Amino acid sequence: MNTALPATKARTGVSGLDTILAGGLSVGHVFLLEGNPGAGKTTIALQFLVEGARLGERGLYITLSETESELRAGAASHGMIIDGNIEVFEVVPPESLLDSDQQQSLLYSSDLELGETTKEIFAAFERVKPSRVVLDSLSEIRLLAQSSLRYRRQILALKHYFARQGATVLLLDDLTSDLLDKTVHSVVHGVIHLEELAPGYGSERRRLRVIKYRGQAFRGGYHDFTIQTGGVVVFPRLVASEHRTSYSRDNVSSDIAELDLLLGGGLERGSSTLILGPAGTGKSTFSFQFLAAAIGRGEKAAAFIFDEELGLLFGRLKALGMDIEAMRDSGLVHIEQVDAAELSPGEFAYRVRDCVDRSGAKTVLIDSINGYQAAMPDENSLILHMHELLQYLNRQGANTFLTVAQHGLVGDMKSPVDVTYLADTVILLRYFEAAGRVRRAVSVIKKRTGFHEDTIREYRIDASGLTFGGPLAGFQGVLRGVPEFVSDTMSLMSRDGGDSGNS
């Protein structure tokens, strides 16, 4: 196979799609854009022609299914003006074929109409002499051909004609005739497949995949995309290995001495931390403590919040001594409320990457994975998406903090998804009962990048933020929620903030 790259590419004008196609569509070749009705084929085709017009190339949109007025109205809804270098040619059946009295009795009307349609297409091309052509849609030609053999011959005839003219052609297929017919796949130079998925709740999800591209490497797999005002936006699948930077692997502090001791001196830069615990244990508070410490060092930070309304979050953190809203207003931290029901995982990864690239954020918080999971089709995809995202952030020298709310309050805890093996450090938060009070305990159960304390410390959340006590040396069973005394020293925190000592 000839693997030489083509001399020139025709840019599609679709954000993200040219990245997947390694620059665009090979000039002078025929490509297939297929997908069910509503998947976004016409919008991409219009963007392809508008991009050509912007570059001074003439474009021709040949429509067999929509009227010219419908096309222009659809383009106008995206702010795209079809004039000047773009011409719309509407193929309509000859009047004699629409009149039953004039139809031939010895010939199928489809034979006449297919030949007439082909002549009109060639005549329109000769008149306009475009560099870019869109043919919408192949379903009409497939119905007129009536047999696979005639359909294949017709597609080959179109391909050879356009190839001799040096035009870059986009054939649209709405897959309404025969889903098993792959005739065009074998004929065209490349195939782009669009899908529209309907989740059980929330807006529709769209994704695309490049099935074939002769003589050209491309980014395989599925890539999420959306149709926005202005056109289609594609979010290329994140490949962490393509993004490597150099940075100093020093330790970063939480600004709380006891927490840093528990972590063996802090967290290594460019690592990920998972904070596990039941609802109300302070997972977000721990995360924002690290975020506030990073801002105090003069670094930028970013937080993506799935679960909590921002107004409530700002008020709660301000009561703990962290004015995150003021930090946001001063541009030190980017905070974004994420609606999992309206967001695809590919778009979320793109937002995180774009934020880190633009702002240079060195601390990233995702709160929580429970909310992130709601944006995912299944758990296996969640693990893969999280792996690439964490690897990307680590290679940018960013510290990532993830929270997961576990089911239950005391005793055995269950997580909706197990991502503990992905994180470099795992911090476990627990409730436990002692001396007639519900208390909180923290432990570090994993740290890939070095030593950490194997003790369990009690902590309290009050107006001064996070306050830590000494190791709970007088108990066992704290992680189960119902500890037992094993010595005379209880080492519990008193209400005034100190250790209670012996009691």
C-alpha positions in Angstrom: 0.0 0.0 0.0 1.2 3.5 -0.8 1.8 5.2 2.5 3.1 8.5 1.2 1.2 11.5 2.5 -0.8 13.5 0.0 0.7 16.8 -1.1 -2.3 18.8 0.1 -5.4 18.5 2.3 -8.8 20.1 2.1 -9.6 21.3 5.6 -13.1 20.5 6.7 -13.8 23.6 8.7 -15.1 21.4 11.5 -13.3 22.0 14.8 -11.4 18.9 15.9 -12.2 16.8 12.8 -9.1 17.8 10.9 -7.0 16.7 13.9 -8.6 13.2 13.6 -8.0 13.2 9.8 -4.4 14.3 10.1 -5.1 17.6 8.4 -8.2 17.1 6.5 -9.5 15.3 3.4 -7.0 14.3 0.6 -7.6 16.7 -2.3 -9.0 15.1 -5.5 -10.6 12.1 -3.8 -14.1 11.0 -2.9 -15.2 10.5 0.7 -18.3 9.0 2.3 -20.0 10.7 5.3 -22.6 8.3 6.6 -25.1 8.4 9.5 -28.7 8.2 10.4 -31.0 11.2 9.9 -30.2 13.9 12.4 -26.6 12.8 13.1 -25.1 16.0 11.6 -24.1 15.1 8.0 -25.6 18.1 6.4 -24.1 20.5 8.9 -20.6 19.0 8.4 -21.1 19.2 4.6 -22.0 22.8 4.8 -19.0 23.6 7.0 -16.8 21.8 4.4 -18.1 24.0 1.6 -18.0 27.2 3.7 -14.3 26.5 4.7 -13.5 26.1 1.0 -15.2 29.4 0.2 -13.2 31.1 2.9 -10.1 29.8 1.2 -11.3 31.1 -2.2 -12.4 27.7 -3.6 -15.7 27.2 -5.4 -18.2 24.7 -3.9 -21.2 22.9 -5.2 -23.9 21.3 -3.1 -26.0 18.8 -5.1 -29.1 17.9 -3.2 -31.5 15.1 -4.2 -33.4 15.0 -0.9 -33.7 18.5 0.5 -34.8 21.7 -1.2 -32.5 24.6 -1.7 -34.6 26.7 0.6 -34.4 24.1 3.4 -30.6 24.0 3.0 -30.2 27.7 3.1 -32.4 28.0 6.2 -30.4 25.3 7.9 -27.2 27.0 7.1 -28.6 30.4 8.3 -29.5 28.8 11.6 -25.7 28.3 12.2 -24.8 31.7 10.9 -23.4 30.3 7.6 -24.2 32.2 4.5 -24.3 30.3 1.2 -23.5 32.6 -1.6 -20.6 33.7 -3.8 -18.3 30.7 -4.1 -21.0 28.2 -3.1 -23.8 27.1 -5.4 -26.7 24.9 -4.5 -28.0 22.6 -7.2 -31.4 21.0 -6.6 -32.0 17.9 -8.6 -35.7 17.4 -9.3 -37.4 14.6 -11.3 -38.3 15.5 -14.9 -41.9 16.7 -15.2 -42.7 13.9 -17.5 -41.8 11.4 -14.8 -44.1 13.1 -12.3 -47.0 13.0 -14.7 -48.5 9.5 -14.8 -50.0 10.1 -18.2 -46.5 10.7 -19.7 -44.8 7.7 -18.1 -43.4 5.0 -20.5 -45.1 1.7 -20.1 -42.2 -0.4 -21.5 -39.4 1.1 -19.3 -39.1 1.5 -15.6 -39.3 5.2 -14.7 -36.3 4.6 -12.4 -34.2 3.8 -15.5 -35.1 7.1 -17.1 -34.7 9.1 -13.9 -31.3 7.6 -12.9 -29.9 8.5 -16.3 -31.4 12.0 -16.2 -30.2 12.6 -12.7 -26.6 11.6 -13.6 -26.7 14.0 -16.6 -27.9 16.8 -14.5 -25.2 16.3 -11.9 -22.5 16.2 -14.6 -23.9 19.3 -16.3 -24.0 21.2 -13.0 -20.4 20.3 -12.3 -19.3 21.5 -15.8 -21.1 24.8 -15.3 -19.8 25.6 -11.8 -16.3 23.9 -12.1 -16.0 23.5 -8.3 -13.1 22.4 -6.2 -15.4 20.9 -3.5 -18.5 19.0 -4.1 -21.2 17.6 -1.7 -23.7 15.0 -3.0 -26.7 14.6 -0.8 -27.8 11.8 -0.6 -26.8 8.4 -1.9 -30.0 6.9 -0.6 -31.9 8.5 -3.5 -29.4 7.1 -6.1 -29.5 3.6 -4.4 -33.3 3.6 -4.8 -33.2 4.7 -8.4 -30.6 2.0 -9.2 -32.8 -0.8 -7.8 -30.0 -3.3 -7.8 -26.5 -3.6 -6.2 -24.8 -4.0 -9.5 -26.3 -0.9 -11.1 -25.7 1.1 -7.9 -22.0 0.1 -7.7 -21.6 1.0 -11.4 -23.2 4.3 -10.8 -21.0 5.1 -7.8 -17.9 4.1 -9.8 -18.9 6.3 -12.7 -19.4 9.3 -10.3 -16.0 8.6 -8.6 -14.0 8.4 -11.9 -15.7 11.5 -13.3 -14.9 13.6 -10.2 -11.4 12.1 -10.0 -10.6 13.3 -13.5 -11.8 16.8 -12.6 -9.5 16.9 -9.4 -12.4 17.7 -7.1 -12.7 16.8 -3.5 -16.1 15.1 -3.0 -18.2 14.4 0.1 -20.9 11.8 -0.5 -23.7 11.8 2.1 -25.6 8.6 3.0 -28.4 8.6 5.6 -28.4 4.7 5.8 -32.2 4.5 5.3 -32.1 2.1 2.3 -29.9 -0.9 3.2 -27.7 -0.9 6.3 -25.8 -4.0 5.1 -24.9 -2.6 1.7 -21.1 -1.6 2.0 -20.7 -1.0 -1.8 -19.6 2.6 -1.3 -17.1 1.7 1.4 -15.0 -0.3 -1.0 -15.1 2.4 -3.7 -14.4 5.7 -1.8 -11.1 6.9 -0.5 -12.3 7.3 3.1 -15.4 6.7 5.3 -16.6 8.8 8.3 -19.4 7.2 10.3 -21.6 9.4 12.5 -23.8 8.0 15.4 -26.5 9.5 17.5 -27.2 7.8 20.8 -30.2 8.4 23.2 -29.3 7.8 26.8 -32.0 7.0 29.4 -31.9 10.5 30.6 -30.5 13.8 29.3 -29.7 15.1 25.8 -28.7 12.9 22.9 -25.0 12.0 22.5 -23.2 12.0 19.2 -19.9 10.4 18.2 -18.0 9.7 15.0 -15.5 7.2 13.8 -13.2 7.2 10.8 -13.7 3.7 9.4 -11.3 4.0 6.5 -8.8 6.4 5.1 -6.5 5.0 2.3 -2.8 5.8 2.5 -3.2 8.0 5.6 -2.8 7.5 9.3 -5.7 8.8 11.4 -6.8 8.8 15.0 -9.0 5.7 15.4 -11.7 5.0 17.8 -14.8 6.9 18.7 -14.8 10.7 19.2 -17.6 12.6 20.8 -19.1 15.6 19.0 -21.9 18.1 19.4 -24.0 20.3 17.1 -23.8 23.8 18.4 -24.9 27.1 17.0 -22.2 27.7 14.4 -21.8 24.1 13.4 -20.4 20.7 14.5 -17.6 20.7 17.1 -15.6 17.4 17.4 -13.7 16.4 20.6 -10.8 14.2 19.5 -10.2 11.3 21.8 -7.5 12.2 24.3 -4.2 10.3 23.9 -2.1 11.1 26.9 1.2 9.8 25.4 1.1 12.6 22.8 1.4 15.2 25.6 4.7 15.2 27.5 6.3 18.0 29.4 9.2 18.3 31.8 8.7 19.6 35.4 10.3 19.3 38.8 9.0 16.4 40.9 9.1 18.3 44.2 6.6 17.8 47.0 3.5 20.1 47.4 2.1 20.9 50.8 -1.5 21.1 52.0 -0.5 23.9 54.4 -1.6 21.6 57.3 1.3 20.1 59.1 -0.5 17.0 60.4 -2.0 16.2 57.0 1.4 16.6 55.4 2.9 14.2 58.0 0.1 11.7 57.2 1.1 11.9 53.6 4.8 11.4 54.3 5.8 15.1 53.7 3.1 16.0 51.1 2.2 15.0 47.6 4.6 14.6 44.7 4.0 17.1 41.9 2.3 15.6 38.9 0.4 12.9 40.8 -3.2 12.1 41.3 -5.1 11.7 44.6 -8.3 9.9 45.3 -10.3 10.9 48.3 -12.8 8.2 49.4 -15.5 8.4 52.0 -19.3 8.4 52.7 -21.4 11.5 52.3 -20.6 14.4 54.7 -17.1 13.3 55.7 -15.4 16.3 54.0 -14.1 15.0 50.7 -14.6 18.3 49.0 -13.2 20.2 52.0 -10.0 18.1 51.8 -9.7 18.8 48.0 -10.2 22.5 48.3 -7.7 22.7 51.1 -5.0 21.5 48.6 -6.5 23.8 46.0 -6.3 26.8 48.4 -2.7 25.9 49.3 -1.7 25.8 45.6 -3.2 29.3 45.1 -1.3 30.5 48.2 1.9 29.3 46.5 1.0 31.5 43.5 -0.1 28.7 41.2 -3.3 28.5 39.1 -6.0 25.9 39.8 -9.2 24.6 38.3 -12.2 22.8 39.8 -15.0 20.9 37.9 -18.0 20.5 40.1 -20.6 17.8 39.3 -22.6 17.5 42.5 -22.9 20.9 44.3 -24.5 24.2 43.3 -21.7 26.8 43.2 -23.5 29.3 45.4 -23.8 26.7 48.2 -20.3 25.6 47.7 -18.8 29.1 48.0 -20.9 29.8 51.1 -19.9 26.6 52.8 -16.1 27.0 52.1 -16.2 30.6 53.1 -17.5 29.5 56.5 -14.4 27.3 56.8 -12.0 30.1 56.0 -11.6 29.5 52.3 -12.9 32.3 50.1 -12.9 30.4 46.8 -15.3 32.8 45.2 -12.9 35.7 45.7 -10.1 33.6 44.2 -12.3 32.8 41.2 -13.2 36.5 40.7 -9.5 37.4 40.8 -8.7 34.8 38.1 -6.6 32.6 40.3 -8.9 29.6 40.0 -11.3 28.4 37.2 -14.4 26.8 38.7 -17.0 25.2 36.4 -20.4 23.7 37.2 -20.8 20.5 35.1 -24.1 19.1 34.2 -23.5 15.4 33.7 -26.9 15.0 31.9 -25.8 17.4 29.1 -22.2 16.5 28.7 -20.4 13.7 26.9 -17.1 12.3 28.4 -15.2 13.4 25.4 -16.4 17.0 25.7 -15.5 16.9 29.5 -12.0 15.7 28.8 -11.6 18.5 26.2 -12.8 21.1 28.6 -10.3 20.0 31.3 -7.4 19.9 28.8 -8.3 23.3 27.3 -8.5 24.9 30.7 -5.1 23.4 31.8 -3.5 24.4 28.5 -4.9 28.0 28.6 -4.5 28.8 32.3 -1.5 26.6 33.2 -3.4 25.2 36.1 -1.2 23.0 38.3 -4.0 21.8 40.6 -7.2 20.2 39.2 -10.2 19.1 41.2 -12.9 16.8 39.9 -15.8 16.5 42.4 -17.0 13.9 42.1 -16.5 10.7 40.1 -20.0 9.7 41.0 -21.3 12.7 38.9 -18.7 12.0 36.2 -19.9 8.4 36.0 -23.4 9.7 35.2 -22.0 11.1 32.0 -20.6 7.7 30.9 -22.3 4.9 29.0 -20.7 2.2 31.1 -18.1 1.6 33.7 -15.5 0.2 31.4 -15.5 3.4 29.4 -15.2 5.4 32.6 -12.0 3.6 33.6 -10.5 4.2 30.2 -11.5 7.9 30.0 -10.2 8.5 33.6 -6.9 6.7 32.8 -6.1 8.9 29.8 -7.2 12.1 31.6 -5.2 11.4 34.7 -2.1 10.4 32.6 -2.4 13.6 30.6 -2.7 15.8 33.7 0.2 14.0 35.4 2.4 14.7 32.4 1.6 18.4 32.6 2.9 18.5 36.1 -0.6 19.0 37.6 -1.9 17.5 40.8 -5.3 16.0 40.3 -7.8 15.5 43.1 -10.8 13.1 42.7 -13.6 12.5 45.1 -15.8 9.4 45.3 -18.8 9.2 47.6 -19.1 5.6 49.0 -22.4 4.0 49.8 -23.2 3.6 53.5 -22.1 5.5 56.6 -20.3 3.0 58.9 -19.1 -0.5 58.5 -18.4 -1.9 55.1 -18.3 0.7 52.3 -19.0 0.2 48.7 -17.9 2.5 45.8 -20.0 2.9 42.7 -16.8 2.4 40.6 -13.4 1.3 41.6 -10.7 3.8 40.4 -8.4 3.3 43.4 -5.8 1.6 41.2 -5.6 4.6 38.9 -4.7 7.1 41.6 -1.2 7.5 42.9 -2.5 8.3 46.4 -5.7 7.2 48.1 -7.0 9.1 51.2 -9.7 7.3 53.1 -12.2 9.2 55.3 -14.5 7.4 57.8 -17.1 8.0 60.5 -16.7 6.3 63.8 -18.5 6.4 67.2 -16.6 6.9 70.4 -17.4 8.5 73.8 -21.0 9.1 72.8 -20.1 11.2 69.7 -19.9 10.6 65.9 -16.4 11.4 64.9 -14.3 11.4 61.7 -11.0 9.6 61.0 -8.6 9.9 58.1 -5.9 7.5 56.8 -3.7 7.1 53.8 -4.0 3.6 52.4 -1.9 4.0 49.3 0.9 6.3 48.0 2.9 5.2 45.0 5.5 7.9 45.2 7.0 7.3 48.6 6.5 6.8 52.3 3.3 7.7 54.2 2.1 7.3 57.8 0.2 4.1 58.4 -1.7 5.6 61.3 -5.3 6.7 61.6 -5.9 10.3 62.7 -9.1 12.0 63.9 -10.0 15.3 62.3 -12.6 17.9 62.8 -14.3 20.4 60.4 -15.2 23.7 62.0 -14.9 27.5 61.4 -11.1 27.3 61.3 -11.3 24.6 58.5 -9.6 21.2 59.0 -8.1 20.4 62.4 -6.2 17.1 63.0 -5.5 15.2 66.2 -2.7 12.8 66.9 -2.7 9.1 65.8 -5.6 7.1 67.3 -3.2 4.7 69.0 -5.8 3.6 71.7 -8.3 2.1 69.3 -8.7 -0.7 66.8 -11.6 -1.1 64.4 -11.9 2.6 63.6 -12.2 1.9 59.8 -15.1 -0.4 60.6 -16.9 2.5 62.3 -17.2 0.8 65.7 -13.8 1.0 67.4 -12.7 -0.9 70.5 -10.4 0.4 73.3 -7.1 -1.4 73.4 -5.2 0.8 75.8 -5.8 3.4 78.5 -4.9 6.2 76.1 -7.9 7.3 74.1 -6.1 10.1 72.1 -9.5 11.6 71.0 -9.8 15.2 70.1 -11.7 17.3 72.7 -14.3 19.8 71.8 -12.0 22.7 72.3 -9.5 21.4 69.7 -6.9 19.7 71.9 -6.3 16.0 72.5 -8.3 14.6 75.4 -5.4 12.4 76.6 -6.3 9.9 79.3 -9.9 9.6 80.3 
